[in-house]
Amino acid sequence: MASHLLVFSSAPSLKEARRLSSLLLKKKLAACINISAKVESHYWWKGKKQKAGEVLLLIKTRSALFNKLEKVLRENHSYSVPEIIALPIVRGSQKYLNWLNQETKI
């Protein structure tokens, strides 16, 4: 298993994305979070095709912190089923990964 993850999550607004990012950083569950300007999401919800403007969060963290990060997102997100998808970081700059380790808390 990879020791680092890139976690995707979306929020309905920039305000909520910033709030979630601040919370994750304060708890040292992420070293860096990129917030995209705006994405258009198309999805199925309760049997109907939907379209919505959202803000995408790209969260860099350690694999060992995923369960805590997921819990914080679920408890503080306005969506009843928030997107929380993790991809392994299989390679990266060792200096960056060392920094990521220093800025997160196990």
Residue, then its C-alpha position, 0 to 999 in steps of 0.5 A: m500500500a502507498s504511504h501517501l494519498l491524494v484525496f478528492s472531495s467536492a463542495p457546493s461552494l468556495k466558502e465550504a471548501r475553505r472551511l473544510s480545508s481549514l479544519l483538515l489543516k488545523k487537525k494536521l490531517a493534510a499537508c496541502i489542499n488545492i481548491s479548484a475554481k469551479v467544476e461542473s458535476h453531472y451525476w445521478w441522485k435519487g434516480k434523477k440525473q443532476k448537474a451542479g456547480e461544485v468546488l473540487l478539493l485535492i487533499k494531500t495526506r498520508s495513508a495512515l490518516f485516511n480514516k480520521l480525514e474521512k470521519v472529519l469530512r463526513e461529520n462536517h460536510s453539508y452533503s449527506v453523501p460527500e465525495i471522498i475518493a483516495l488515490p495512492i501517490v505511487r511516486g513523488s519528489q522525496k523532499y515534497l513527501n518528507w515535507l508532507n510527513q512533517e506537516t501531518k500528524i499520526 
